[in-house]
Amino acid sequence: MSTSSLSIKKHFRKLKDPRRRHRRRHLFLDILVIAICGVISGCTSWTQIAAFGRKRHDWLKRFLTLPNGIPCHDTFERVFERIEPVVFQSCFREWMLALAGTVGIEQIAIDGKTARSSGTTDLGPLHLVSAWATKNHLSLGQVAVDEKSNEITAIPKLLELLDLKGALVSIDAMGCQKEIAAQIRAKGGHYLLTVKGNQERLRADIESCFERALETDFAGLHYDNYTTKEKGHGRQEVRSYTIIRNPREIRDRDVWRDLCVIGMCVSERRVQDQTSTEVRYFIGSKKAGARYYGKGLRNHWGIENNLHWQLDVNFGEDQNRTKERTAGQNLGLLRRLAVSLLKHHPDKESIACKRLQAAWNTEFLEEVVRGSVNLANQ
C-alpha cells in the first residue's frame, strides 16, 4: 500500500478549517500535522505541542509550509476547540481503516473511560466511549457522554458512526440493552454482550438455564465447551466457557434481536495458596462455538490493556486538565491516534520508549508516521 493513500491531505479533506479567514495566519493542515507529531513525541498539552513545533521547526519545514512560523499554544487551543468532533473522527476513522488495509476488522470492543482531572465546578469530568479494533490494535472512534446521561445513550451514537458489517461487537454490561443489540444487527454486525444485574430478568433466566443444564448433564441441549489455562507471575488461571445454543427458556428472547446463544464463563484463579472463582454470563447473536465466544470475551479486555491503560500511564489522560469539552474530545482523539500509530511501528519496545525515541530522534518519528502520513505530499 502506498504512503500517498494514507496521507493526511487525503483522509482529512472533509475537515473544514473552523477559523475565520482573517485569522488564518497558519495553514490548517500544518496545525494538524504538528499536533499529531507532538502528541506522538510525548506532548500532553497545547503549550507543549507549540514548544515541540518550535524545537522541531527546521525538520517540520521540510514538508510543511509554515508561512508564519510555528503557531502559538493559543492558536492550537482555539483551532481544536472549534473542530467538529464528529467530522474529525470520521476522517480519523477512514485513516485507521486504511492503515488496517485488507486485514479487515473482526472484533470491535466498546468501553468507556473518564479523564478524571478534566472536570470543572459546573461540569463533571469528560467521559469518552471508545471503539477499539482488538486484532488490529486500532482506535476507530469515540463519543463523549452527555453531562446528564451515561454510556447507554453514548453507545448508539458511536455505533452509528461505525461500519459493523461482519464484525463482532463486544460490550460490557452497561451496553447490554435491547435497542443496542438491535442496532448492531441492523448494521450487519454480531453482538457479544455481558449480562449482569442491570438486566435482572435476563440474568435470572440464564442462571436458571445453566442450573438445570448442569443438573441434567446438558441432556437434550445443543451446547459446547472451551477451556483455557494460563500460568505466570505466580498466578494460575483456568477459564471454562460453556454455551447453550437456541435456549428455549429465556422469557424475553424475542425482544433480543437474533439472540441464539447464552453463555457462562467460570474463572478460577489461584495465587499462592488463595483460590477465587468468578462466574460471568453473556449473550450472543452469532451461531458459533464456545471457542469463538471465549476468545471474543478475552479479546474484549484488550481495550483496557492496549488502549485505556496506555492512555493513563503513558499519555497522562487521567491527569489532563483540558476543561473545554470540544478541545478535550479532540485532544483525546489525537492521543488515541498516537497509540494506534505507535503500536503499528515494528519496534518491539514499549509505547513509553517509542515516545521517547520519537522526541529524541526525528528519523524515528518519521518512521512512526511514514506508514500512515505521507510527509512529503501534504
N, C-alpha and C positions, 0 to 999 in steps of 0.2 A: 504494500500500500504506500503510495507516495505521500510525502510530508505535506505537499500542497493541498491534498484533500482534507487535511486536518488543521488547516490554518485558522487563526482567529478571524481573519477577514472573511473567510467563507462561512464559518459557523455562527458568527456574531453579526452578520449583515442585517438581521431583523431588529437588532437592538438599536434604538434611536438615541442619539445624544440628547439628554434631558435639559441641557443648558440653553439659555437664550443666546442668539447668535453673537451679540456684542460682548458676551462673557467668555467666548471660546478662544482663549489665548493658547490653549494646549489642545492637541488633537485627541479626540475621544479614544481611538484605538491605542494611542500612546499611553494614556492613563490606565486603560485596561491591562496592557502588557506589563507595565511597571508594577501594578498592584499584584498581578499573578506571580511574577518573578520574585517580588518582595516577600509575599507570604510563603512561597516555597523555600525561600532563604532564611526564614525564621522571624519575619516581622509579625507583630501581633496588633499593631495599631496604625492609624493613618500617619502619625508622626514618624514612626519607624519606617513605613513604606516610603515616605518622602526622603528620609535620610538615606535609605538604601539607594534610591534613584540618584541622589547627588553623588554618592560614593561610587556608583557604577555608571556615571554619565557617559564616559568615553566608550564603554562596552555597549551600552544601550544605543548610543548614537550610530553604531554600525548598522542597525536595522530599523531604527525609529527616526522620525523626522525631527522631533523636539525643537520646533521653531522658536520657542521662548524658554528653552532650558527645561529643568525639571519642575513640575508643579509643586506648590507648597502643600502642606498637610491639609489646610482648609479646603483646597481645591478637590483633593481626593475625597474628603468627607462630604462636601457639597454634592459632588457627582454621584457618589454611591448612596446618598440619601434620596436621590431623585430617580435613580434607575428603577424601572418597574420590575419587581422581583419575579413575577410570573414569566415575563418575556426573557429576563436574564437567565432563568434556569431552563427555559425552553431551549435557548441557544446552547447552554452548558450541556444539556442532556444530549443534543444532537452530536456535540463534540465527543462526549463519553461513549456514545454508541458507535461513532466512527472509530474510536480508539479500540473498542471491543472487536471491530472487524467482523469477520464471518463466524466467529465463535458462537455468537448468539447469547441471549440471556435466558438461562434455565430456571433460576430462582431469584425472586426479589423479596428481601426481608424488609419489613417496615417496622420502625420503632421510633419512639420519641426521646428527646434529650433536652435538658434545661441548661441554659447559660446562667448560672446562679447569681453572678455578680452584676447582671445587666438590668436589674430591677430599679425602679425609682419609687419615690413616695406615692406616686399616683398609679404606677403600673407594676405588676409583678414581673419576675424575670422572664426573658424571652424563652419560649419553649418551641422547639422545632421538631417536626416529624419528618424523618428521612427515609428514603428508599435506597437500598443497597443491593447491588448485584453480587450475590455471595461467591459465585465461582470466578467472576471476572474481577472482583475487588474494585468495583467502580461505584461511585455515588451517582444516582440517577435523578436526584431532585429532593426538594424539601418544601414543607408548608409550615408557616407559623401558626400556632394555636391561638385563636382569639382570646383576648384577656378574660372574658367571662364565659369561656367554654372549656372544652377538653379535647383529647385526641379523637374522640368519636366523631366530632364534626370536621376535624382536620384531615383524617384519613381519606374520606371520599374525595376531597379536593385534590389530594395528592394522587390518588388512583386515576382521577380524570385526566391528569397530565401525562400518564404513563401508557406505553404500549405493552399490554399484558398478554398478548396473543401467544399461547403455548407455554407461558411461564407459570411456575408455582409461586403463589404469593403467600408468604408466611407472616402471621401477625400474632402477637401475644393476646392475652385475654381481653384487654381493653378493646381490641378490634373485632372481637367475636360478636358480631352483630348481623342480624338477618339481612339488613339493607346492604351492608358491606359485602357479604357473601354473594348476594345477587349481582352487585355491581361488578365484582371480579369475573363472574361467569359471563355476564353480558358483554364484557370486553375481551372474552376469549381466553381468560386465564383460569387456573385452578387454584383453590384455596386450601390452606392448612392453618387452622385456627385453634389456638389453645383455649380450653374450656375451664373456667374457674367459677367462683361464687357469683360473679355478676350475671351469669346465665344459670340460675339456681335450678330451674326445671330441667334444662338440658343436661346439666351435670348429674342431677339425681338419676335421670333416665340412663345415662351412660354407665354410671356406677352400678345400677341395678342389672343392666345387661351383662356386665362383666362378672358380677357376683353370681348370677345364675349360670353363666357360661363356665365359670370355674367349678361350680358345684356339679355340673353335668359333664365335665371334661370336654366342653365345646361340642357336645353331641348335636348333630344336625345343623351346625353353623358353618358358614364359609369364613375361615379365619386364617391367619398367618402370623408367624413369629420371626423375630430378628433380634440377635443379641450381640452386643459389643463389649469388649473388655479393654480397659486402659490401666496402665501402671506407670507411675513416675512421680518424682518429687515426694516420696514417702506416702503416696496415696494409691489405692486401688479402687477402681470404679467399674461396676457391671451395670449396663443398661439393657433392659429387656423391653422390646416393643412388641405389642400384640394388637392386631387389628381385627375387626369383625366387619365383613362386607355386607352391604344391604341389610342393616339392622332393622328388625321389624317392630321393635318395642320403644322407639323414640316417638313420643306423643306428638311432637310438633315437627316431625320430619319434613312434611310437605312445605313448610314455610322457610326451611333452609334449602335454598335452591340447589338441586343436584347433589344433595348430601348422599354419599354412597359408602362412606367408611367412618366408623368410630374407632378410636384407638386409645391405648393405655401404655404409658411408659413408666416402668418401675426402675428407679435408680438406687443402687445400693453402693454406698461409699464407705470405705474403710481407711481410716487414718490412724496409724499405730494400732492401739487396742480399741479404738472407738469406731462403731459402725452406725451409720444413719441410713434411713430409707425414705425416699420421696416418691410419691405417685402423682403423675400428671395425666390429664385426659386431653384428647383433641378430636377434631372432626376434619374430614377431607372430601373433596369433590371428584378426585381422580381415581379411576379404577386401577389401583396399583397395590403392590405388596408392602409388607411391613418394613422391608429394607428401604424402599423408596421413602416412606414416611419417616423412618428413623433417621435417615441421612438428612432429610429436609428439616427435621427438628434440630438436629445437631448443627447443621449449616446456618440455621437462622441466627444463632447466637454469634455468628461471625460479625454481625453488625455491631455488637458490643465490643468484641475484642479488636476487630480490624478497623473500625471507624470511631465509635464513641470513646474508647479508651485512648486512641491516638489523639483525638481532638482535645481531650482534657490534659493528658500527660505531656504530649509533645507540642501542642498548639495553644495550650493555656485557655481553652474556650470557657471553662468554668470561671476563670478569673477575669475574663474580658468585660470591660465596663462600658462598652458602646451602648448608650441609652436609647438613641433614636432607633425606632423599630425597623424602618426600611433599611437603614445603613447596617443595622445588626444582622438582618436577614442576608443581605448581600455579602457582608464580610464572612458570615457563616458559610455561604456558598463558595467563596474563594478558598476557605480552609478545606472544605470537602473536595474541591477540585485539586488542591495541592496534595491531599492524602492520596487520591487516585493516581496522579502523575508520579508521585514518589514511589508508590507501590509497584508501578509498572516499570520502573527503572530496574535493569537486571542485576545491579549490585546487590549482594546478599546482606549488606549491613542494615542496621536498624533505621527506622524513619528519622530518629534523632540524629544519627550520624550522617545520613544523607542530607539533612537540612544544614548541618554544619559545613559539609563539603560544598554545598551549593552557595553558602555565604562566603566561604573562603576562596572558591575556585570557580571562575566563570565558565571554564571549559566543562566542569561537571554540571553546572546549572544548565548549560546549553544542551548537554546530553539528556537531562531530565525532560526538557521541553521539546527536544528535537523531534521525537516521535509523535508529537501532538500539536506543535506550533511551528509553522514554517517561518522562522525568524527572518529569513531573507526575502520573504514575499508577503509582507504586511500590506 
